Amino acid sequence: MNKKILMTTLGLGLALTLTACGPKNEKADNPNAKNNAAVEANANKNANKKAADAQTKEETAINKGAVANLDRGIAFDGFKKLHADAKVESFQLEVENGKAYYKVSGYDAEKEYEVTVDAVTGDIVKDEFEAENTSAKTADIQLNMIEAVDKYMDEALKEAGQGFEAGEYEVEFEDGKYVVTVEVVNGTKDISYTYDYETGKLIEKDM
């Protein structure tokens, strides 16, 4: 899974707003100027911390909001409507340039497909395909397998500890078995966990 650092403008906008509303410098001849300067410095420090906290919350909210705003089943069904005879071999939530997308990959007897869906609006962003010999492929991911992501995400969040939020994820067929990879994030730190879908066992933890 590609790891992304989500960037938003909320933190910057909040920092500018709070700074603009902060106390003004007192004139040099004011006997309380030094005290006022110290108060101002402390206020600016608090404002910057609040801005940073707000940005972190917005970054993690992009992933959560994407899942909540568009049910993953809509993206799955959208792929099936475009390519009725195709089987799904991977489904993922991915963030690019601060925007969240569902990416559904699949195949039929003659082609491989990748459909990208805006995870907030449901718009089809891309529908790509290429001719390929797919006779050896056996993957056939169903919607209930994708919905199992929530269970594995909960396990990962519990293991990662306090302060982590849900990030990107992927369900795919790999090395003859179905696996679920989920990412949890805490600011710029992220951890990915890969589970065997059938057994529920943790295969790999990547920090």
C-alpha positions as CSV (number, residue, x, y, z in Angstrom):
1,M,0.0,0.0,0.0
2,N,1.3,3.4,-0.8
3,K,1.6,5.6,2.2
4,K,0.5,9.2,1.9
5,I,0.9,12.3,4.1
6,L,-2.4,14.1,3.8
7,M,-2.1,17.9,3.3
8,T,-4.9,20.4,4.0
9,T,-5.3,24.1,4.1
10,L,-7.4,24.1,7.3
11,G,-4.4,24.3,9.6
12,L,-2.9,27.2,7.7
13,G,-6.2,29.1,7.5
14,L,-6.8,28.7,11.2
15,A,-3.3,29.8,12.1
16,L,-3.7,33.0,10.0
17,T,-7.1,33.7,11.6
18,L,-5.9,33.2,15.2
19,T,-2.8,35.2,14.6
20,A,-4.8,38.1,13.1
21,C,-7.0,38.1,16.1
22,G,-4.1,38.0,18.7
23,P,-3.1,41.0,20.9
24,K,-1.3,43.8,19.2
25,N,2.2,45.0,20.3
26,E,2.2,47.8,22.8
27,K,4.2,51.0,22.3
28,A,7.8,50.9,23.7
29,D,7.0,53.6,26.3
30,N,4.3,51.5,27.9
31,P,5.6,50.3,31.3
32,N,3.7,47.0,30.8
33,A,5.2,46.4,27.3
34,K,7.5,43.6,28.4
35,N,4.6,41.8,30.1
36,N,2.4,42.3,27.1
37,A,5.0,41.0,24.8
38,A,5.4,37.9,26.9
39,V,1.6,37.4,26.9
40,E,1.5,37.9,23.1
41,A,4.3,35.3,22.6
42,N,2.5,32.8,24.8
43,A,-0.8,33.5,22.9
44,N,0.9,33.0,19.5
45,K,2.5,29.7,20.8
46,N,-1.0,28.4,21.9
47,A,-2.5,29.6,18.6
48,N,0.1,27.7,16.6
49,K,-0.4,24.5,18.7
50,K,-4.2,24.8,18.1
51,A,-3.6,25.2,14.4
52,A,-1.4,22.2,14.3
53,D,-3.9,20.1,16.2
54,A,-6.7,21.3,13.9
55,Q,-4.6,20.3,10.9
56,T,-4.0,16.8,12.3
57,K,-7.7,16.3,13.0
58,E,-8.6,17.4,9.4
59,E,-6.0,15.1,7.9
60,T,-7.4,12.0,9.6
61,A,-10.9,13.2,9.0
62,I,-10.3,13.0,5.2
63,N,-10.1,9.3,5.4
64,K,-13.0,8.9,7.8
65,G,-15.1,11.3,5.9
66,A,-14.5,9.6,2.6
67,V,-15.7,6.3,4.0
68,A,-18.7,7.9,5.6
69,N,-19.7,10.1,2.7
70,L,-19.7,7.4,0.1
71,D,-20.5,3.8,1.0
72,R,-17.8,1.5,-0.4
73,G,-20.5,-0.6,-1.8
74,I,-21.4,2.2,-4.2
75,A,-17.9,2.1,-5.7
76,F,-18.0,-1.7,-5.9
77,D,-21.3,-1.7,-7.6
78,G,-20.2,1.1,-9.9
79,F,-17.3,-1.1,-11.1
80,K,-19.7,-4.0,-11.7
81,K,-22.1,-1.8,-13.7
82,L,-19.2,-0.6,-16.0
83,H,-17.8,-4.2,-16.4
84,A,-20.6,-6.6,-15.7
85,D,-18.5,-9.8,-16.5
86,A,-15.4,-8.7,-14.6
87,K,-14.3,-10.1,-11.3
88,V,-12.7,-7.9,-8.7
89,E,-9.1,-8.7,-7.6
90,S,-8.4,-5.6,-5.4
91,F,-10.3,-2.8,-3.7
92,Q,-8.6,0.0,-1.9
93,L,-9.1,3.4,-0.3
94,E,-6.2,5.7,-1.3
95,V,-5.5,9.3,-0.8
96,E,-3.8,11.4,-3.4
97,N,-3.0,15.1,-3.1
98,G,-5.4,15.5,-0.2
99,K,-8.3,13.7,-1.9
100,A,-9.7,10.3,-1.2
101,Y,-10.5,7.7,-3.9
102,Y,-11.7,4.2,-4.1
103,K,-9.7,2.2,-6.7
104,V,-11.2,-1.1,-7.9
105,S,-9.2,-3.4,-10.1
106,G,-10.6,-6.5,-11.9
107,Y,-10.5,-8.6,-15.0
108,D,-12.6,-10.6,-17.4
109,A,-11.6,-13.1,-20.1
110,E,-9.7,-10.6,-22.2
111,K,-8.9,-7.4,-20.2
112,E,-7.8,-6.0,-16.9
113,Y,-9.6,-2.9,-15.6
114,E,-9.0,-0.2,-13.0
115,V,-11.8,2.1,-12.0
116,T,-11.1,5.1,-9.8
117,V,-14.1,6.6,-7.9
118,D,-14.2,9.9,-6.0
119,A,-14.7,8.6,-2.4
120,V,-16.8,11.7,-1.5
121,T,-18.9,12.4,-4.6
122,G,-19.1,9.0,-6.2
123,D,-17.9,10.4,-9.6
124,I,-16.0,8.0,-11.9
125,V,-12.6,9.7,-12.2
126,K,-10.9,7.0,-14.4
127,D,-12.0,3.9,-16.2
128,E,-8.8,2.3,-17.6
129,F,-8.3,-1.1,-19.2
130,E,-5.7,-3.1,-21.1
131,A,-5.8,-6.3,-23.1
132,E,-4.3,-9.1,-21.0
133,N,-4.2,-12.9,-20.8
134,T,-6.1,-13.4,-17.6
135,S,-6.7,-17.2,-17.9
136,A,-4.5,-17.9,-14.8
137,K,-6.4,-15.4,-12.6
138,T,-8.7,-16.8,-9.9
139,A,-9.5,-13.8,-7.7
140,D,-13.1,-12.9,-7.1
141,I,-13.5,-10.5,-4.2
142,Q,-17.1,-10.0,-2.9
143,L,-18.5,-7.0,-1.2
144,N,-18.8,-8.7,2.2
145,M,-15.0,-9.2,2.1
146,I,-14.5,-5.5,1.6
147,E,-16.9,-4.7,4.5
148,A,-14.7,-6.9,6.7
149,V,-12.1,-4.1,6.6
150,D,-13.8,-2.5,9.6
151,K,-13.0,-5.4,11.8
152,Y,-9.4,-5.4,10.9
153,M,-9.1,-1.7,11.1
154,D,-10.5,-1.9,14.7
155,E,-7.9,-4.5,15.5
156,A,-5.1,-2.4,14.1
157,L,-6.2,0.7,16.0
158,K,-6.4,-1.2,19.3
159,E,-2.9,-2.6,18.8
160,A,-1.4,0.7,17.7
161,G,-2.7,2.5,20.8
162,Q,-4.0,5.9,21.7
163,G,-3.8,8.8,19.2
164,F,-4.0,6.7,16.0
165,E,-6.8,7.1,13.4
166,A,-8.0,5.1,10.5
167,G,-6.1,5.6,7.2
168,E,-5.9,3.9,3.9
169,Y,-6.7,0.2,3.3
170,E,-6.8,-2.5,0.6
171,V,-8.3,-5.9,0.1
172,E,-6.6,-8.0,-2.5
173,F,-5.8,-11.5,-3.7
174,E,-2.1,-12.2,-3.2
175,D,0.0,-15.4,-3.3
176,G,-3.1,-17.5,-3.5
177,K,-5.0,-16.0,-0.6
178,Y,-7.1,-13.0,0.2
179,V,-5.4,-10.4,2.4
180,V,-6.5,-7.2,4.1
181,T,-4.0,-4.4,4.6
182,V,-5.0,-1.4,6.8
183,E,-3.1,1.7,7.7
184,V,-3.4,3.7,10.9
185,V,-2.0,7.2,11.2
186,N,-0.9,9.6,14.0
187,G,0.2,12.9,12.5
188,T,3.0,12.0,10.2
189,K,3.5,8.5,11.7
190,D,1.8,5.6,10.1
191,I,1.7,1.8,10.6
192,S,0.3,-0.8,8.2
193,Y,-1.0,-4.2,9.2
194,T,-1.7,-7.0,6.8
195,Y,-4.1,-9.8,7.8
196,D,-5.0,-13.1,6.3
197,Y,-8.7,-12.6,5.5
198,E,-9.7,-16.3,6.0
199,T,-7.8,-16.9,9.3
200,G,-7.7,-13.4,10.7
201,K,-4.1,-13.8,11.6
202,L,-1.6,-10.9,11.3
203,I,0.8,-11.6,8.5
204,E,2.9,-8.4,8.6
205,K,3.3,-5.2,10.6
206,D,5.1,-2.4,8.7
207,M,6.2,0.8,10.6
